[in-house]
Amino acid sequence: MRRLFYFPILGLKMFRRPWAVVIGDVRWWCECLGEPYRGTDSFFAQFRKPEFRNLFYHRLRHAGPGARMAARVASIFYRPEPTCRLWTDDIGEGLYIAHGVATMIGAKKIGRHCWVNQQISIGYSDSGEGPILEDGVRVYCGAKVLGAITIGRNTRIGANAVVLKNAPPDCVLAGVPARIVRRNGVRVNESL
């Protein structure tokens, strides 16, 4: 019965360009949650989450005027998370938003298979440009990533860290201001 409630959303499959990316998002969400991917059933399971709906509508809004109008109408009936804001035009396939409450994402670019938690801010500083998050970056709760900087592949930004400088790949950042506490799996204590 619940499936019938969400069934009209499948009509949005006619917008083929974003749909392939949406399926990639669903697969990544399933992997992050430790669930097997089961096609349409997995889509319905993820669509029940308001954070996923934010990402889904974002994909539609960037796919042309028809899809943008469909996203606007669908969001009336299937509400997104109201405090999760996605102001990034270029988001790679598979952005996972865990607990998207009070989450602001205004990056210049986000790569594939990234993960963001609640109460984070990714955005502009004095320069007026947002950061670039490369593939596989994870930003944990309360972290701030600000300015025209680049966060390298597979870097983890710890809870409540404040990152204002470029970060190399395969690192763990923590603290205010952020420092490298792990590089390639080895414990270190380096400034950015």
C-alpha positions as CSV (number, residue, x, y, z in Angstrom):
1,M,0.0,0.0,0.0
2,R,2.8,2.4,0.9
3,R,4.3,1.7,-2.5
4,L,1.2,3.0,-4.2
5,F,1.6,6.3,-2.4
6,Y,5.1,6.8,-4.0
7,F,4.2,5.2,-7.3
8,P,3.6,8.6,-9.2
9,I,7.3,9.4,-8.7
10,L,8.2,6.7,-11.1
11,G,6.7,8.9,-13.8
12,L,9.7,11.0,-13.5
13,K,11.7,8.3,-15.2
14,M,10.8,9.9,-18.4
15,F,13.6,12.4,-17.7
16,R,16.3,10.0,-18.7
17,R,19.3,12.2,-18.3
18,P,19.1,12.6,-14.5
19,W,17.6,9.1,-14.0
20,A,20.8,7.2,-14.6
21,V,22.6,9.4,-12.0
22,V,19.6,8.9,-9.6
23,I,20.1,5.1,-9.9
24,G,23.8,5.6,-9.1
25,D,22.7,7.6,-6.0
26,V,20.4,4.8,-4.9
27,R,23.1,2.2,-5.3
28,W,25.5,4.3,-3.2
29,W,23.0,5.0,-0.5
30,C,22.3,1.2,-0.3
31,E,26.0,0.5,0.0
32,C,26.5,3.2,2.7
33,L,23.6,1.7,4.7
34,G,24.7,-1.9,4.2
35,E,21.6,-2.8,2.3
36,P,21.5,-4.9,-0.9
37,Y,20.5,-3.0,-4.1
38,R,17.1,-4.3,-5.3
39,G,16.2,-2.0,-8.1
40,T,12.8,-0.2,-7.8
41,D,12.4,-1.5,-4.2
42,S,15.6,0.2,-3.2
43,F,14.5,3.4,-4.9
44,F,11.3,3.5,-2.9
45,A,13.2,2.7,0.3
46,Q,15.5,5.6,-0.2
47,F,12.8,8.0,-1.5
48,R,11.1,7.7,1.9
49,K,14.1,9.6,3.4
50,P,13.7,13.4,3.1
51,E,17.5,13.8,2.6
52,F,17.3,11.6,-0.4
53,R,14.4,13.6,-1.8
54,N,16.6,16.8,-1.5
55,L,19.2,15.1,-3.7
56,F,16.6,13.7,-6.1
57,Y,14.9,17.0,-6.6
58,H,18.3,18.7,-7.0
59,R,19.1,16.2,-9.9
60,L,15.8,17.0,-11.6
61,R,16.2,20.8,-11.2
62,H,19.5,20.6,-13.1
63,A,18.1,18.5,-16.0
64,G,16.1,21.1,-17.9
65,P,12.9,23.1,-17.6
66,G,10.5,20.2,-17.8
67,A,12.3,18.2,-15.1
68,R,12.6,21.4,-13.0
69,M,8.8,21.9,-13.0
70,A,8.2,18.2,-12.2
71,A,10.6,18.5,-9.2
72,R,8.7,21.6,-8.0
73,V,5.3,19.8,-8.2
74,A,6.6,16.5,-6.7
75,S,8.2,18.5,-3.7
76,I,4.7,19.7,-2.8
77,F,3.5,16.2,-2.2
78,Y,6.7,14.5,-1.1
79,R,8.5,17.1,1.1
80,P,12.3,17.3,1.2
81,E,14.3,18.0,4.4
82,P,13.6,21.7,4.9
83,T,16.9,22.5,6.6
84,C,19.2,20.7,4.1
85,R,20.3,23.1,1.3
86,L,22.2,22.0,-1.8
87,W,23.6,25.0,-3.7
88,T,26.2,23.1,-5.7
89,D,25.6,22.7,-9.4
90,D,28.2,20.0,-10.0
91,I,27.5,17.0,-7.8
92,G,29.0,13.7,-8.8
93,E,27.0,10.4,-8.7
94,G,26.5,9.1,-5.2
95,L,26.3,11.9,-2.7
96,Y,25.1,10.3,0.6
97,I,23.5,12.8,3.1
98,A,23.3,11.2,6.5
99,H,20.9,13.1,8.8
100,G,20.7,16.2,6.6
101,V,19.4,18.4,9.4
102,A,21.0,21.9,9.3
103,T,23.2,20.9,6.4
104,M,24.4,23.6,4.0
105,I,26.3,22.5,0.9
106,G,27.6,25.3,-1.4
107,A,30.7,23.7,-2.9
108,K,32.1,24.6,-6.3
109,K,32.2,20.9,-7.1
110,I,31.6,17.6,-5.3
111,G,33.1,14.3,-6.7
112,R,31.6,10.8,-6.8
113,H,30.7,8.8,-3.7
114,C,31.0,11.5,-1.1
115,W,29.4,11.4,2.3
116,V,28.2,14.4,4.4
117,N,26.6,14.4,7.9
118,Q,24.3,16.8,9.7
119,Q,25.0,20.3,10.7
120,I,27.9,20.9,8.3
121,S,28.7,23.9,6.3
122,I,30.5,23.6,3.0
123,G,30.7,27.0,1.3
124,Y,32.1,30.3,0.5
125,S,34.5,32.5,2.4
126,D,35.8,36.0,1.6
127,S,36.9,34.9,-1.9
128,G,33.3,34.2,-2.9
129,E,34.1,30.7,-4.1
130,G,33.3,27.4,-2.5
131,P,35.6,24.4,-2.1
132,I,36.1,21.4,-4.4
133,L,35.5,18.0,-2.8
134,E,37.2,15.3,-4.8
135,D,35.9,11.7,-5.0
136,G,35.3,9.7,-1.8
137,V,35.5,12.7,0.6
138,R,33.6,12.3,3.9
139,V,32.6,15.3,6.0
140,Y,31.4,14.4,9.5
141,C,28.9,16.2,11.7
142,G,29.5,19.8,12.6
143,A,32.5,20.3,10.3
144,K,33.1,23.5,8.3
145,V,34.8,23.5,4.9
146,L,35.1,27.0,3.7
147,G,36.8,28.9,0.8
148,A,38.3,28.3,-2.6
149,I,40.2,25.1,-1.4
150,T,40.5,21.5,-2.7
151,I,39.9,18.5,-0.4
152,G,41.8,15.5,-1.9
153,R,40.4,12.1,-2.7
154,N,39.3,9.8,0.1
155,T,40.0,12.4,2.8
156,R,37.9,12.3,6.0
157,I,37.0,15.5,7.8
158,G,36.3,14.8,11.5
159,A,33.4,16.1,13.6
160,N,33.5,19.9,14.3
161,A,36.7,20.4,12.3
162,V,37.2,23.7,10.5
163,V,39.1,23.4,7.2
164,L,40.3,26.6,5.5
165,K,43.3,25.3,3.5
166,N,43.8,22.7,0.8
167,A,43.9,19.1,2.1
168,P,45.9,16.3,0.5
169,P,44.3,13.0,-0.5
170,D,44.0,10.0,1.8
171,C,44.1,11.9,5.0
172,V,42.1,12.4,8.2
173,L,41.6,16.0,9.4
174,A,40.6,17.1,12.8
175,G,40.6,20.1,15.1
176,V,40.1,23.9,14.9
177,P,41.9,24.9,12.7
178,A,42.1,21.5,11.1
179,R,45.3,19.4,11.2
180,I,46.3,16.2,9.5
181,V,46.0,13.5,12.1
182,R,46.3,10.5,9.8
183,R,48.0,10.2,6.4
184,N,47.7,7.0,4.3
185,G,46.7,5.1,7.5
186,V,49.6,6.3,9.6
187,R,49.1,8.5,12.6
188,V,50.8,12.0,12.2
189,N,50.3,15.5,13.5
190,E,50.9,17.9,10.6
191,S,49.4,21.3,9.9
192,L,47.7,22.0,6.6
